[in-house]
Amino acid sequence: MAYGTYPARQDLAHRVRDRLARYHEAARQTATDALAPLPDVVSIEAIVEAAFWTSLRREEAYVPKVSLAMVPPELSKQRLLFERPMPLLPALLARVAPAVERPGIHLGVWYDDHDNLVVWGTTRTLPRYCLVLEVAAPGLLVVKQQRGSDQTKYANVAVLEGEQIKIVDEQASSLPDCPSLLTSLLGFDSPASWGDSVNVLVQLSVSMRAHGRGGLLLVVPAGTDTWRESIVTPIPYALSPPFSGLSELMRHGMEHREERGWQDDLARTVEMVAGLTAVDGACLITDTYDLLAYGAKIARRRGSPQVEQVTVTEPIEGGQAAVVHPTELGGTRHFSAAQFVHDQRHAVALVASQDGRFTIFAWSPCEEMVHAHRVEALLL
């Protein structure tokens, strides 16, 4: 097969390289561990081009999903080395994709003795600030970087969908009223906070989006029942007592977070809770992660006006805020989430659409209205 040129690769490569160079420069001043080498623009262009054409291939009717990491083999501890490195060609990448489509497995890409980019094998560990390029769907690529020593901590740098490039805005987390969940999703929170429980909401968000049925999760303050003023009673699937599996895991998490058993228990519990959001209605959880109910119906609080406007933003460079009616963001689920946050201003609503869109609704004291943060670009 003859491959054309993917035109978006050049613009993306320069912007990603500039972003990575800034991170590397800052990290060198404080780094105590090895950093990934900084790839040049030509190499980034090459890996983007290969990934794009790979995404459009089929291997036995399956869409290939691969993760390519720009890393020399000597900087990877858990690696499988090919006896003969594989050329960076879409046909070969698609062929090996079934072996590396599980989360956390990457194809290692680096230069051979002749300065050609090749796939040297697979790896599960990456050095800090390693460039990772994931094939998520046909024509859909995600550029990521590894953050910190935690191998599950990645930050999205850019999303490419066809010819459209979305560069994540690294300044978005410094905006007034930015929810802590969004800060964690952006990956620009401080390393000391990477183990904090707010990342549970990140995991729940990813899992909600993954089940593909759409869902609504309402996060309400612990120790108060004011949220009941905005919920139709009786609730079909109210829990008594609340399910405390997540909260108990997180209470003991900081001392056990490096243990594989604890991580597996957390992943299973997150999947279970996120699965409940596929049931028609809203799932309710406290900000300390006690599960209260699912299948709940939202109603406008007595005496409260109907929400008419929300501010909507997306944390990408060049994005502009817009004020819209909540129905312009989606259907009943989005409108109900906006109404709930309008009435319960200490709550946060997470809404997954069946088409993959994901929105965080939070009250903005600065704007005096509900703010809808479109974050699907951060969850890929």
N, C-alpha and C positions, 0 to 999 in steps of 0.2 A: 504494500500500500504506500502511495506517495502522499506525504503530508505537506500542507501549505504552511503559511506563517500565521501565527496567532498574534494579531496586531496589538492586543492589550498588554503583551508581555513586557515591552520596553518601558512604558510608563509605570507599570507596577514595579518592575525591578529597581528602577531608580528611587522610587518613593520608599520601598521596603528597605533598600540598602541604607538610605539616609536615616531611617528610623532605627535600624539595628546598630548603625555606627554610633548614634547618640547613647544607646543603652550600653554598648561595650565600653565607651569612654567613661561613663559614669561608674560602671561596675569595676573597672580596673583599679579605681582608687580605693575600693573597699573589699575587693574579692579575696576570699581565702581559699577558694577552690578553683578548679580549672574552668575556663570559659571556652565555649565553642569558637573555632576560628570564624572570622568575619568573611562571608563569601563575597566575591566581587559581583558586579552588575551582570557581566556576561554569564556567569554560572547561574545566577538567579533566573535570568531569561531562559536559559537552557532547561532548567528543571521545571519552570512554569510551562514552557512549550510542550515538554514531554508529558506532563501531568494533564494538560488540557486535551491533547489528542488521545491519551489513554482513557479519559472520561467518556469519550464518544464511541469507544469500542464496545464489543460484546464478547464475552468468553462463555460459550455454551449457554447463551441467552441471558447470562447474568451481567449486570452493570459492574465493572471493576471498581472496588473501593480500596485505595491504597494510601499509605502515609509515607512520604519521602522525607528523610532527615538528612540535612547537609552536615555530615560529621565524619571525621576520619576514624577508622576502626580502632585505633589505639586509645581513643577517648571514650570508648564504650566498653563497659565491664561485662554486661550480659549480651554476648553477641554470638551469632552463627556466621562463620566465614565461608563463602563460596570458594571452592578450589579454583574456579575460573570466574573472575568478576564478570558481571553481566552488563552489556552495553545499555545505555539509558535510552531505550527505544520503546515506544508505546505498545507495540505488539508483545514484547517480552514482559513489560510491566503488567499488562492485562493478564498474561498467562500465569504469572506468579501471584496475582492478587488474592486468590482464595486462601493462600497460606498465611497472609498477613492482614486479613481484614478484621481480625479481632482487635478490640481496643488495647492500646498500649504497645503494639508491635509495629515497628517501622522498618522500611527498607533503608539501609544506610547508603548514602551517595557521597562519593569523594573522588579525587583524582587518582588515576593510575600512574605508572612510571613514565608514561608518555603525555601526561597532563590532560588526559581525556577523562570526562566525568563518567563514572561507572557505578553500578550497584555492587557493593562488595559483600553484602549479606544482610542479615536482619539483626535488630537490636531492640532491647526493652529499656535501656538506660541511656539518657542523653545528658551532655553537659549543659550548664546554664547558658541561656540565650542562643540555644541551637535553633536554627531555622527549620521549621517543619511545614511541609505542604501536603494537605490532605485532599484527595479526590472524594467529594461528598456525594455527587450525583452528576449526570451528564451535563457538561459545561459549567459545573459548579465546583470551584476550588476554594479552599480556605488556607490562608497563610497564618501560621502560628509561631510562637516562640516558647521555649521551655523556660519556666520561671522558678528559680530556687532549687533546693535539693529535693523537694517533693516531686516525684515523677508523674504525679497526676495534675500538677499545676501548670496550666498553659494559658497564655493570653492570645486572643485573636488579634492579628495585626491588620489583615485585609481579607475581604471576600470578593471573589470574582464570579460573576454570573454572566456567561457569554462575554460581550464586550463591556459590560458594566463593572466598574471597579469601585468598591467601597472600602476606604481606608478608615479604620477605627480611630476615633478622636480621643487621643490620650488625655485631653484636657476636660473631657466630659465629666469626670468624677469630681472635679473641683467646682462645678457649678452649684449654686445655692439649691438646697432641698434635694440634692442627689441621694436617692435611697441607698442604704448600705449594701443592698443586694446588687444594685447596678455597679457600685464601686468594686465589689468582688468579682463580678462578671467581667469587668473591663481589665482586671488583672493589675491595676495600678495602685492597689492598696499596699500598705507596708508589709514587708516579709514577716514581721512579727504577728500579723493578723491572719496569715494564710491558714493557720489551723483553727481559726475561730469558727464557732457554730454557724455563722452567717452563710458559710459555704454549703450547709445543708440545703438551703433554699436554691443555691445554684444547682446542686445535684437533683433536687426535686424538679426544677425548671427543665433541665435536660431530659429527665425521664418523662415528664408530662408531654413534652414536645415529641419525644420518640414514639409514644404509643399511637400517635396519629389520629386519635378520635376527638381531639379537642378536649379542653378541660378548664376548670376554674378553681383556683385555690385562694382562699381568703385567710390572711394571716392577721390575727387579732391580738390585742394585749392580754397577757395572762392576768388572772386575778380579778377580772371584771366580766359582767354579763351584759354590758350595754350593747354588744353586737346583736343580741336577741331582738332589739327594737327594729332591726332591719331584716329579720328573717321570718318567713311564714311558719307558724306553728300549727300542729305538731311537726317536727322534723322527721321525715321518714326513717332516717338511719342515724339518729342521735346515739352517742355512746355514753354509757354510764357504768363504771367510771370512764373517764377519757383514756384513750390508749396512750400509754407512756413509753412505748418502746423506743421511739426516737429520742425523747428527752432524756431517758436513762442512759442511752448510748452516749449522748453528748455530754452528760454530766461527768462521765468517766473517760471521756474521749482524749483529753490532753495527756493523760498518763498512759493510754494504751493505743494512741493513734498510729504508732509505728508497727503495731502487731497485725499480722495478716488476718487473724481470726476476727479482730474488732472491725477491720476494714470490710471484710466479707459480710459481717452481721449488719453493718451500716448500709452497705449497698443493697442487701436484700430487703431491709426495712424501708429504705427510700423507694425501691421499686414497688413494694406493696402499697405504700401510702400514695405514691403517684398514680398507681393503677386505679385507685378509688376515684380520681378526678375524671375518669372516663365515664362514670355513671352520670346520668342527667342530673343537673343541679350543681351546687357548689360544695366543695370540701372545705371544712373549717379546721384550722390549726392555730395554736397559740404561738406567740413569738418565743416561747421556750420549748416548742415542738411537741406539745400534747395534742393529740388528735381528738377533736370534739365531735365531729359529725361529718357525714357526706350525703349527697343527694338533697342538700338544702335549697330552698327557693328563696330568692331575694325579693324583698318588698321595700318600697319607699317608706322611710320612717315617718310616723305620724307627725304632721306639722312641718315637714321638710319639703322644700320646693323640688320639682323635678330638675335633674341636671340637664342643662341646655348646651353647655360648652365645655370642652376640655382642651388643654394645650397638648400637642403631640410633637415629640422630637425623636430623632434617631441618633445615637452617638457615633456618627461618622463625620469625617471632615467635609465641610461644605454644606452640611445639613442645616436646614432652616426650620425654626419653630413655626407651627401653624395652630390656629384656634379653629376647631371644628366641632360639629355636633357628634356626640359619641357613636351614633349609628353609622357614621362614615368610617369608623375603624373596623366595623364588623357587624354581627347580628345581635341577637338578644343577649348573648353571653357578655359581650363587650359593654353594652348599655347597662346591664345589671351590675357589672363590676364597677363602672364609673359611678353609678348611683350609690352603691354601697360605700365606696370611699368618700363620696361627697357627704354622706350622712355620718359615717364612722371615720373621722379624720385621723385617727391614730392607727388605722388599719392599712394594709397593703393588699392589693389583689393581683394575682398572676393569672393571665389568660393565654392559653394555647389554642390556636386555630387549627383546623384540620389541614389547612394548606401549608402549615409550617410556621406561620407568623406567631410571634410571641410578644405580649405586651405586659408591662408592669404599670399598674395604676397606683399612684400615691398622691396624697394631698400636698399641695405646694403653698405654704404660708406666704411666700414672696409674691406669688401670682394670685393668691386667693381663689384658686380653682384646682380641679383635679388635673394632674399631669400624667399623660400617657407616654411611657418610654417604650419605643419599639426596639426590641433587643434580639431579634432572631439572628442577626449577624454575629452576635456574641455566643450563640449556643450551638453553632455548627461544629 
